[in-house]
């Protein structure tokens, strides 16, 4: 059995986030709303988009954030692509990288181990892995006849939807659900779970034991 491994220490300043996007940037917008409301002790230091036509780029530019486009096809492979992404993260002194609808596989370097989070719109290990993202996940949930779904925040590793799980949040699947209706319900859960995971990281309250994440210092109300 591996010993307990603390993940970081409490930050006495706002956590510097790198946000990686491939789409409309709804998770980025949620982070910015939580930061503005004083509910997330962080700042967005960098936004990296995998496509130049990402709707999230306009959101980022409107918020006057530093934005970079790094396209996988511009590189010879995943390794070179990943090196370019993390070079930007180092340059901007990012503390924690958050994958926010980022669809490209990346290789995480040693200095960013347990410093990269992802959120998946299902309860891992169900309905996850390569090719299962966005509405494809919700369609698979409905096709299987699952009674619950939800979201999972986890530390990313070098496989799709695979790293240690930090938080999960369940939502019911209604008998008359469509993929669109289920997506709305799951995203509402994501809007709470992802910022909460980032808060716990900023507070130095996450420990990893084998593949299990422990949340330390929990009160009876949590």
N, C-alpha and C positions, 0 to 999 in steps of 0.2 A: 504494500500500500504506500502510495506517495504521501509525503507530509503535506500539511496545510500550507498553501502558498498565498500570502497576502497579495492583492492586486493594487499596487500603488499606495499612496499615503494621502491623508486629507489635504485638499488644496486650500490655501489661504487667500486665493485670488480666483477670479472667474476661470473656469476650465476652458481651454482653447480647443474648439472643435474643428475638425475637418469633416465636411459633409460631401459624400460622393453620390451623385445622382445620374439617372439615365432617362428620367421622364419629367413629369410635371412639377415636381418639387413640393408635393403636399406635405411630406414629412419635414422638409426644410422649413416650410411655412409654420408648421406646428412648433418646431423648436424656437423660431423667432417670436412667435406669440407667447410662449411660455417664458422666454427670456425677458420680453418686454413687460410681462406681468409680474416679474420678480419671483417666478416659480421655478426657474432653472438657473443655477449659478454658473453660467457659461457665456461664451461669446463665440460667434462663428468666425473663425480666422481664415477659412479657405473653403471654397466650393469647387469641386472637380466634376465636370460632366463628361460622360463617355461619348456624347454626340453633340454636334454644334447646334442642333435644332431642338434641344431639350427645352421644354416650357419652363423648367425650373431655373434656367439661366436668366430669364427675364425677371423672375422673382428675386433672384440673388442680386442682379444689377440694380433693381429698384431699391433694394435695401443697402446698396453701396458696399457690397461685399466683394472681396477679391474672388474672381472667377477664372478658372482655367479649363480648357477643353483638351482632354487627352484621349485620343481615339485608339482603341486596340488595333485596328487595321493598319495604323501607321507604324507598327512595330513588328518585328520578326516573330515574336512569340509572347506568351504570358509573362515570362520572366522580365523581358525588357520593358513591357508595358507597365508592370508592377513597379519596377525600379523608377520609372518616370513619375508615377503617382506618388510614391513615398518620398522621392527627392523633393517634391513640392511641399509635402507635409513637414519634412524636416526644415526646409527653408522658412516656412511660416510658423515654426515652433508649435506645431499641433500636439496637444496632449492626448487626445482621443479621436480616432477616426470612426465616423459613423456611416455605415452603408445605408442609404436612404432610397430604396428602389434602384440600387445599382446592380445592373444585370451582368456585368463582366466579371469573370473569375479573376482573382488577384492572388499573388503569392505574397504572404506576409513575412517581412524580414524579421530577424531575431529581435531587433530593438523596438519593434512594434508588437511583439507577442503579448496577448491580453490587453492590447491597446486599440483593438478594432472590434466594433460591435455591429451586429446586423439585426434586422427585424424581419420575420417571415410571417405572412398572413395565414398561418395555420398552427396547429399544435404539434410541433416536432416531437417524435420522428414521423408523424403521419403527414402525408401530402406535401412532401418536400423533396429537394434534390434537383438535379439538372433538368431544366425544361418546365419545372413547376414554379411559376411565378405569376403575380397579378391575378387576373380573372381566371387563368387556367387553374389556379388553386381552388377557387370557389366553385368552379364548374365541376372539378373532381370531387370535392366534398359533397355536392348535391347529387352527383351521379352515384356515389357510393351509398347514399342514404344515411350519412352521419347525422347524429342528433345534436352534437356540439361541434363548434369550431373555435377559432380564436386567433391569438397571435403569440409569437415566441420571440423574446430578445435573447440573443446569445453572443458569446465571444466568437468571432470568426476565425477559422483556420484556413487551411489550403484546400478544403472541399466545400461544396455547396451545402449550406444549412447543416453544419456538422459540429461546430464547436460547443463548449460547455454552455448549458442553458442558465441564464440569469433570472429571467421572469417569464411567466406565461399567464395569459388572461383568457378566460373562456367566454364565449357568447353562445346563446342557443341558436339552433338551426330550425327555422319555422317550416311547417309543412308546405306553405305556399311560397317559400323563398325563391327568388331568382338570384343569379350570380351577382347582379347589381345590388339587390337589397341586402344580401349577405355581406358584400364588400363594404357597404356603408356601416354596418354594425361592427364588423371587424376593425375597420379603420378607426372608429370611435374608441375601441379598446387600445389600439396602437398609440393613439394620441395621449393616452395616460401611461401606458407601460414603458414606452421608449424613453420619454423624459425622466421617468422614475428610475430606470436603470442607469441613465447618465448621472442623475443626482447621487445615487448610491456609490457610483464610481468616484465622483468628485469628493464624496465624504470619506473615502477610503474604507468602505464597509463591505467590500467583496473579498472573499477568500475562495481559493480553488483547492478542493481535496479530491484527488484522482480527477474524474470528469464532472464532479459536482461542485456547484457554486454555492457557498454559504453566505448569507447576509448577516453581518455581525451587528450587535448593539440594537437589536429589535426590541421595541417596547410592546406591552400587551395590546396596544391599539393598532399594531401593524400586522 
